[in-house]
Amino acid sequence: MAADIVRIEVHKNLRQVLEELRCTIATDMKAKFGLQEISVPRTLSSQILAAQHKGQKAIHIRIKKIGADRGILELL
């Protein structure tokens, strides 16, 4: 995965959009799966945004449970 990550400079507005997307996804997944805590990788929101702009209609994700009420969101 680290080979897929590049560092770029972006406007603070895009950074804010990506962070809001990340928070929205975390909140939705917590509610859907009844979790108290979920970790969302920082790059996940940019991967989702890129997929949407490429016209991808479905984004496949999974929750890797690491406890009774905790999980990690992963993009497949």
Secondary structure, DSSP 8 states (H G I E B T S, - for coil): -GGG-------HHHHHHHHHHHHHHHHHHHHHHT-SEEE--TTHHHHHHHHHHTT-----EEEEEEETTEEEEEE-
